[in-house]
Amino acid sequence: MRREFRPPVFLLVLLLAAPLAGEERPPAPEGFSWKTIDSVKAAFLVPKGWHFLEETHGDTHSFFISEEEIGVVGEFRTGLTVNVQRLKRESATSYAKLFIENLSAIGKVQERWQSEEGVMRLYGARIHVTGDPPPFTEHVLAIGNGRTNTIYTIIFESPDLLWDQA
C-alpha cells in the first residue's frame, strides 16, 4: 500500500525559503544534513550518504540530490531535482501550471493538486511513467512566485521497485 504524500507548506518553506546567512534554521533530522546554497538563498536537507550536484545553465540553477553520484554515472535512478529560474517574459505562476500539465502528459497521473500561499502558486502531481524501463514514479511540484517572477520545479523520482523505500 502506498502512502499518499503531499508535502506540507513548512517543507516547501524549508526547501525554498531557507535561512539567509546568519539566520538560524532547525537542526537537521537524524540521518540528514543541511546543504546551504548561497546562489539561490536556500538550504536543502540531504540524506547521509547521498550526493549533491549543482549546475547552472543560462538563467537556470539546477540542484540534484541523489543516491547515485551523478558526476560519475551521469544520471540517477532515485533522487531529487530542483530547478530555479527567474523568468523574463512569461508569468511564473502561469508557467508553473503549464509545467505540470506538460509533464503530466508523459505518464499516468495518480494524483494532482494545487494551492496558493501568498504570492506563491503551487501545482503538483504524482505521475507514473512506464515508457522507459524500469517503470518509475515522479512526485512533481511547480511553484510560481508572482512577486519575483521566479519558477521553482521540484521533482523526486524513483523506480517503482524502490519507491516505498525511497
Accessible surface in RSA format (square Angstrom, percent):
REM  Atomic radii and reference values for relative SASA: ProtOr
REM  Chains: A
REM  Algorithm: Lee & Richards
REM  Probe-radius: 1.40
REM  Slices: 20
REM RES _ NUM      All-atoms   Total-Side   Main-Chain    Non-polar    All polar
REM                ABS   REL    ABS   REL    ABS   REL    ABS   REL    ABS   REL
RES MET A   1   223.06 115.5 146.49  96.9  76.57 182.3 122.53 104.2 100.53 133.2
RES ARG A   2    80.55  33.8  66.60  33.9  13.96  33.2  30.29  41.4  50.27  30.5
RES ARG A   3   198.37  83.3 183.97  93.8  14.39  34.3  75.01 102.5 123.35  74.8
RES GLU A   4   118.07  67.8  90.60  68.5  27.47  65.4  59.30 114.7  58.77  48.0
RES PHE A   5    89.84  44.9  88.58  54.9   1.26   3.3  89.75  54.4   0.09   0.3
RES ARG A   6   138.20  58.0 118.76  60.5  19.44  46.3  39.86  54.5  98.34  59.6
RES PRO A   7    16.99  12.4   3.95   3.6  13.04  47.4   3.95   3.3  13.04  81.0
RES PRO A   8    54.73  39.9  44.26  40.3  10.47  38.1  54.73  45.2   0.00   0.0
RES VAL A   9    64.10  42.2  60.53  54.8   3.57   8.6  60.53  52.6   3.57   9.7
RES PHE A  10   133.93  67.0 127.05  78.7   6.88  17.9 130.34  79.0   3.59  10.3
RES LEU A  11    44.81  25.0  44.81  32.1   0.00   0.0  44.81  31.5   0.00   0.0
RES LEU A  12    11.35   6.3  10.81   7.7   0.54   1.4  11.09   7.8   0.27   0.7
RES VAL A  13    77.56  51.0  75.41  68.3   2.15   5.2  77.53  67.4   0.03   0.1
RES LEU A  14    35.68  19.9  35.13  25.1   0.55   1.4  35.68  25.1   0.01   0.0
RES LEU A  15    19.53  10.9  19.53  14.0   0.00   0.0  19.53  13.7   0.00   0.0
RES LEU A  16    17.62   9.8   6.42   4.6  11.20  28.1   6.58   4.6  11.04  29.7
RES ALA A  17    68.19  62.7  44.25  68.3  23.94  54.5  51.20  72.1  16.99  45.0
RES ALA A  18     5.08   4.7   0.00   0.0   5.08  11.6   1.43   2.0   3.65   9.7
RES PRO A  19    21.87  15.9  12.32  11.2   9.54  34.7  16.88  13.9   4.99  31.0
RES LEU A  20    87.73  48.9  82.65  59.1   5.08  12.8  85.48  60.0   2.24   6.0
RES ALA A  21   105.83  97.3  65.52 101.1  40.31  91.7  78.16 110.1  27.67  73.3
RES GLY A  22    85.28 105.2   0.00   N/A  85.28 105.2  43.61 119.7  41.67  93.3
RES GLU A  23   107.81  61.9  87.75  66.4  20.07  47.8  36.35  70.3  71.46  58.3
RES GLU A  24   169.47  97.3 139.57 105.6  29.90  71.2  57.00 110.2 112.48  91.8
RES ARG A  25    73.57  30.9  50.15  25.6  23.42  55.8  15.64  21.4  57.93  35.1
RES PRO A  26    71.67  52.2  63.47  57.9   8.20  29.8  70.25  58.0   1.42   8.8
RES PRO A  27   123.02  89.7 101.86  92.9  21.16  76.9 112.53  92.9  10.49  65.2
RES ALA A  28    32.48  29.9  10.48  16.2  22.00  50.0  10.48  14.8  22.00  58.3
RES PRO A  29    68.22  49.7  55.86  50.9  12.36  44.9  67.43  55.7   0.80   4.9
RES GLU A  30   176.54 101.4 143.48 108.6  33.06  78.7  66.07 127.8 110.47  90.2
RES GLY A  31    33.19  40.9   0.00   N/A  33.19  40.9  25.81  70.8   7.38  16.5
RES PHE A  32    74.80  37.4  69.36  43.0   5.44  14.2  69.36  42.1   5.44  15.6
RES SER A  33    52.87  44.7  50.53  67.4   2.34   5.4  31.72  67.6  21.15  29.6
RES TRP A  34    48.08  19.3  20.32   9.8  27.77  65.2  20.32  10.8  27.76  45.0
RES LYS A  35    84.18  41.1  83.31  51.1   0.87   2.1  28.40  25.6  55.79  59.4
RES THR A  36    65.15  46.3  46.46  47.1  18.68  44.5  38.89  52.2  26.26  39.7
RES ILE A  37     4.22   2.4   2.03   1.5   2.19   5.3   4.03   2.9   0.19   0.5
RES ASP A  38   117.25  82.1  99.20  98.7  18.05  42.7  38.27  90.1  78.98  78.8
RES SER A  39    64.21  54.3  24.89  33.2  39.32  90.6  37.70  80.3  26.51  37.1
RES VAL A  40    30.14  19.8   8.05   7.3  22.10  53.2  15.38  13.4  14.76  40.0
RES LYS A  41   134.06  65.4 125.39  76.9   8.67  20.6  72.98  65.7  61.08  65.1
RES ALA A  42     4.11   3.8   3.41   5.3   0.70   1.6   3.41   4.8   0.70   1.9
RES ALA A  43     0.00   0.0   0.00   0.0   0.00   0.0   0.00   0.0   0.00   0.0
RES PHE A  44     1.24   0.6   1.24   0.8   0.00   0.0   1.24   0.8   0.00   0.0
RES LEU A  45    33.69  18.8  23.83  17.0   9.86  24.8  23.83  16.7   9.86  26.5
RES VAL A  46    13.78   9.1  13.69  12.4   0.10   0.2  13.69  11.9   0.10   0.3
RES PRO A  47    29.32  21.4  28.56  26.0   0.75   2.7  28.56  23.6   0.75   4.7
RES LYS A  48   139.54  68.1 115.03  70.6  24.50  58.3  70.16  63.2  69.37  73.9
RES GLY A  49    69.00  85.1   0.00   N/A  69.00  85.1  41.57 114.1  27.43  61.4
RES TRP A  50    57.43  23.0  39.41  19.1  18.03  42.3  25.10  13.4  32.33  52.4
RES HIS A  51    64.01  35.0  60.38  42.0   3.63   9.3  37.10  38.2  26.91  31.3
RES PHE A  52    53.26  26.6  22.63  14.0  30.63  79.7  22.98  13.9  30.28  86.7
RES LEU A  53    52.01  29.0  50.29  36.0   1.72   4.3  51.97  36.5   0.03   0.1
RES GLU A  54    74.73  42.9  52.21  39.5  22.52  53.6  18.01  34.8  56.72  46.3
RES GLU A  55    65.79  37.8  59.24  44.8   6.55  15.6  20.30  39.3  45.49  37.1
RES THR A  56    73.92  52.6  46.25  46.9  27.67  65.9  35.83  48.1  38.08  57.6
RES HIS A  57   125.09  68.4 113.88  79.2  11.21  28.7  90.15  92.9  34.94  40.7
RES GLY A  58    74.63  92.0   0.00   N/A  74.63  92.0  44.35 121.7  30.28  67.8
RES ASP A  59    68.75  48.2  53.89  53.6  14.86  35.1  14.59  34.3  54.16  54.0
RES THR A  60    31.23  22.2  31.12  31.6   0.11   0.3  19.95  26.8  11.28  17.1
RES HIS A  61    49.09  26.8  49.09  34.1   0.00   0.0  26.40  27.2  22.69  26.4
RES SER A  62     8.98   7.6   8.98  12.0   0.00   0.0   1.15   2.4   7.83  11.0
RES PHE A  63     0.87   0.4   0.36   0.2   0.51   1.3   0.44   0.3   0.42   1.2
RES PHE A  64    36.23  18.1  35.92  22.2   0.31   0.8  35.92  21.8   0.31   0.9
RES ILE A  65     4.28   2.4   4.28   3.2   0.00   0.0   4.28   3.1   0.00   0.0
RES SER A  66     0.55   0.5   0.55   0.7   0.00   0.0   0.00   0.0   0.55   0.8
RES GLU A  67    72.90  41.9  59.35  44.9  13.54  32.2  14.26  27.6  58.64  47.9
RES GLU A  68    45.49  26.1  39.83  30.1   5.67  13.5  32.72  63.3  12.77  10.4
RES GLU A  69    82.17  47.2  78.74  59.6   3.43   8.2  14.71  28.5  67.46  55.1
RES ILE A  70    24.01  13.7  20.42  15.2   3.60   8.7  20.42  14.7   3.60   9.8
RES GLY A  71    67.05  82.7   0.00   N/A  67.05  82.7  31.97  87.7  35.08  78.6
RES VAL A  72   118.15  77.7  86.02  77.9  32.13  77.4  90.56  78.7  27.60  74.9
RES VAL A  73    90.93  59.8  61.55  55.7  29.38  70.8  67.43  58.6  23.50  63.7
RES GLY A  74    59.44  73.3   0.00   N/A  59.44  73.3  31.07  85.3  28.37  63.5
RES GLU A  75   119.22  68.4 113.66  86.0   5.56  13.2  35.15  68.0  84.06  68.6
RES PHE A  76    32.29  16.2  14.72   9.1  17.57  45.7  15.71   9.5  16.59  47.5
RES ARG A  77   128.32  53.9 120.28  61.3   8.04  19.1  52.95  72.4  75.37  45.7
RES THR A  78     0.61   0.4   0.61   0.6   0.00   0.0   0.48   0.7   0.13   0.2
RES GLY A  79     0.00   0.0   0.00   N/A   0.00   0.0   0.00   0.0   0.00   0.0
RES LEU A  80    27.88  15.5  27.68  19.8   0.20   0.5  27.68  19.4   0.20   0.5
RES THR A  81    17.62  12.5  17.62  17.9   0.00   0.0  12.23  16.4   5.39   8.1
RES VAL A  82     0.87   0.6   0.87   0.8   0.00   0.0   0.87   0.8   0.00   0.0
RES ASN A  83    39.82  27.5  39.10  37.8   0.72   1.7   9.97  24.0  29.85  28.9
RES VAL A  84    11.24   7.4  11.18  10.1   0.05   0.1  11.18   9.7   0.05   0.1
RES GLN A  85    54.55  30.5  53.80  39.3   0.75   1.8   2.80   6.0  51.75  39.3
RES ARG A  86   149.04  62.6 143.09  72.9   5.96  14.2  53.50  73.1  95.55  57.9
RES LEU A  87    15.80   8.8   6.81   4.9   8.99  22.6   8.04   5.6   7.76  20.9
RES LYS A  88   164.78  80.4 125.69  77.1  39.10  93.1 107.65  96.9  57.13  60.9
RES ARG A  89   230.87  96.9 194.02  98.9  36.86  87.8  69.78  95.4 161.09  97.6
RES GLU A  90    95.86  55.0  87.68  66.3   8.19  19.5  43.73  84.6  52.13  42.6
RES SER A  91    52.28  44.2  41.53  55.4  10.75  24.8  36.81  78.4  15.48  21.7
RES ALA A  92     0.46   0.4   0.00   0.0   0.46   1.0   0.00   0.0   0.46   1.2
RES THR A  93    31.02  22.1  30.09  30.5   0.93   2.2  11.56  15.5  19.46  29.4
RES SER A  94    71.21  60.2  59.79  79.8  11.41  26.3  36.60  77.9  34.60  48.5
RES TYR A  95    73.05  34.1  69.81  39.7   3.24   8.4  33.88  25.5  39.17  48.3
RES ALA A  96     0.00   0.0   0.00   0.0   0.00   0.0   0.00   0.0   0.00   0.0
RES LYS A  97    98.66  48.1  98.24  60.3   0.42   1.0  42.13  37.9  56.53  60.2
RES LEU A  98    88.99  49.6  87.88  62.9   1.11   2.8  88.58  62.2   0.41   1.1
RES PHE A  99    45.81  22.9  41.11  25.5   4.70  12.2  45.35  27.5   0.46   1.3
RES ILE A 100     3.51   2.0   3.51   2.6   0.00   0.0   3.51   2.5   0.00   0.0
RES GLU A 101    75.91  43.6  65.51  49.6  10.41  24.8  24.52  47.4  51.39  42.0
RES ASN A 102    91.46  63.1  81.46  78.7   9.99  24.1  28.20  67.9  63.26  61.1
RES LEU A 103    32.97  18.4  30.83  22.1   2.14   5.4  32.51  22.8   0.46   1.2
RES SER A 104    10.22   8.6   6.28   8.4   3.93   9.1   6.40  13.6   3.82   5.4
RES ALA A 105    89.16  82.0  48.29  74.5  40.87  93.0  60.18  84.7  28.98  76.8
RES ILE A 106    86.93  49.5  61.41  45.7  25.52  61.5  69.56  50.1  17.37  47.1
RES GLY A 107    26.73  33.0   0.00   N/A  26.73  33.0  14.16  38.9  12.57  28.2
RES LYS A 108   152.40  74.4 142.12  87.2  10.29  24.5  93.32  84.0  59.09  62.9
RES VAL A 109    51.30  33.8  29.58  26.8  21.72  52.3  29.58  25.7  21.72  58.9
RES GLN A 110    74.50  41.7  37.49  27.4  37.00  88.1  20.21  43.0  54.28  41.2
RES GLU A 111    28.25  16.2  20.19  15.3   8.06  19.2  21.74  42.1   6.51   5.3
RES ARG A 112   117.91  49.5  93.62  47.7  24.29  57.8  43.71  59.7  74.20  45.0
RES TRP A 113    37.56  15.1  24.95  12.1  12.61  29.6  28.34  15.1   9.22  15.0
RES GLN A 114   122.49  68.5  99.65  72.8  22.84  54.4  25.66  54.6  96.84  73.4
RES SER A 115    50.61  42.8  36.22  48.3  14.38  33.1  40.78  86.8   9.82  13.8
RES GLU A 116   110.45  63.4  87.82  66.4  22.63  53.9  22.92  44.3  87.53  71.5
RES GLU A 117    71.53  41.1  62.60  47.4   8.93  21.3  17.36  33.6  54.17  44.2
RES GLY A 118    65.36  80.6   0.00   N/A  65.36  80.6  45.05 123.6  20.32  45.5
RES VAL A 119    63.03  41.5  56.25  50.9   6.78  16.3  60.50  52.6   2.53   6.9
RES MET A 120    40.65  21.1  40.65  26.9   0.00   0.0  40.19  34.2   0.46   0.6
RES ARG A 121    71.28  29.9  71.28  36.3   0.00   0.0  11.00  15.0  60.28  36.5
RES LEU A 122    10.48   5.8  10.47   7.5   0.01   0.0  10.47   7.4   0.01   0.0
RES TYR A 123    30.84  14.4  30.80  17.5   0.04   0.1   9.02   6.8  21.82  26.9
RES GLY A 124     0.02   0.0   0.00   N/A   0.02   0.0   0.00   0.0   0.02   0.0
RES ALA A 125     0.00   0.0   0.00   0.0   0.00   0.0   0.00   0.0   0.00   0.0
RES ARG A 126     9.11   3.8   9.11   4.6   0.00   0.0   0.03   0.0   9.08   5.5
RES ILE A 127     0.00   0.0   0.00   0.0   0.00   0.0   0.00   0.0   0.00   0.0
RES HIS A 128    36.92  20.2  35.37  24.6   1.55   4.0  21.86  22.5  15.07  17.5
RES VAL A 129     9.80   6.4   9.80   8.9   0.00   0.0   9.80   8.5   0.00   0.0
RES THR A 130    90.13  64.1  70.67  71.6  19.46  46.4  38.32  51.5  51.81  78.3
RES GLY A 131    73.99  91.3   0.00   N/A  73.99  91.3  42.09 115.5  31.90  71.4
RES ASP A 132    88.90  62.3  87.93  87.5   0.98   2.3  21.25  50.0  67.66  67.5
RES PRO A 133   113.24  82.5  94.44  86.1  18.80  68.3  95.40  78.8  17.84 110.9
RES PRO A 134    68.94  50.2  66.06  60.2   2.88  10.5  67.78  56.0   1.17   7.2
RES PRO A 135    56.03  40.8  55.65  50.7   0.38   1.4  55.65  45.9   0.38   2.4
RES PHE A 136    34.74  17.4  34.74  21.5   0.00   0.0  34.74  21.1   0.00   0.0
RES THR A 137     0.00   0.0   0.00   0.0   0.00   0.0   0.00   0.0   0.00   0.0
RES GLU A 138    12.81   7.4  12.81   9.7   0.00   0.0   0.00   0.0  12.81  10.5
RES HIS A 139    11.20   6.1   9.35   6.5   1.85   4.7   9.02   9.3   2.19   2.5
RES VAL A 140     0.00   0.0   0.00   0.0   0.00   0.0   0.00   0.0   0.00   0.0
RES LEU A 141     7.35   4.1   7.35   5.3   0.00   0.0   7.35   5.2   0.00   0.0
RES ALA A 142     0.00   0.0   0.00   0.0   0.00   0.0   0.00   0.0   0.00   0.0
RES ILE A 143     0.48   0.3   0.48   0.4   0.00   0.0   0.48   0.3   0.00   0.0
RES GLY A 144     0.00   0.0   0.00   N/A   0.00   0.0   0.00   0.0   0.00   0.0
RES ASN A 145    11.29   7.8  11.29  10.9   0.00   0.0   0.00   0.0  11.29  10.9
RES GLY A 146    47.27  58.3   0.00   N/A  47.27  58.3  21.85  60.0  25.42  56.9
RES ARG A 147   178.01  74.7 143.51  73.2  34.50  82.1  68.14  93.1 109.86  66.6
RES THR A 148    34.96  24.9  31.78  32.2   3.18   7.6  32.81  44.1   2.15   3.2
RES ASN A 149    40.64  28.0  40.64  39.3   0.00   0.0  21.73  52.3  18.90  18.3
RES THR A 150    11.80   8.4  11.80  12.0   0.00   0.0   5.47   7.3   6.32   9.6
RES ILE A 151     4.61   2.6   4.48   3.3   0.13   0.3   4.48   3.2   0.13   0.3
RES TYR A 152    32.22  15.0  32.22  18.3   0.00   0.0   6.35   4.8  25.86  31.9
RES THR A 153     7.37   5.2   7.10   7.2   0.27   0.6   5.69   7.6   1.68   2.5
RES ILE A 154     7.53   4.3   7.33   5.5   0.20   0.5   7.33   5.3   0.20   0.5
RES ILE A 155    21.46  12.2  21.41  15.9   0.05   0.1  21.41  15.4   0.05   0.1
RES PHE A 156    46.17  23.1  46.04  28.5   0.12   0.3  46.04  27.9   0.12   0.3
RES GLU A 157    38.14  21.9  38.14  28.9   0.00   0.0   0.49   0.9  37.65  30.7
RES SER A 158     0.11   0.1   0.00   0.0   0.11   0.2   0.11   0.2   0.00   0.0
RES PRO A 159     7.18   5.2   7.18   6.5   0.00   0.0   7.18   5.9   0.00   0.0
RES ASP A 160    35.05  24.6  24.47  24.4  10.58  25.0  15.74  37.1  19.31  19.3
RES LEU A 161   170.07  94.7 137.61  98.4  32.46  81.6 141.46  99.3  28.60  77.0
RES LEU A 162    53.60  29.8  53.35  38.2   0.25   0.6  53.60  37.6   0.00   0.0
RES TRP A 163    29.87  12.0  24.38  11.8   5.50  12.9  14.75   7.9  15.12  24.5
RES ASP A 164   107.43  75.3  73.98  73.6  33.45  79.1  39.84  93.8  67.59  67.4
RES GLN A 165   152.26  85.1 115.56  84.5  36.70  87.4  51.85 110.4 100.41  76.2
RES ALA A 166    51.19  47.1   1.88   2.9  49.31 112.2  19.69  27.7  31.50  83.4
END  Absolute sums over single chains surface
CHAIN  1 A     9688.7       7524.1       2164.6       5386.3       4302.4
END  Absolute sums over all chains
TOTAL          9688.7       7524.1       2164.6       5386.3       4302.4
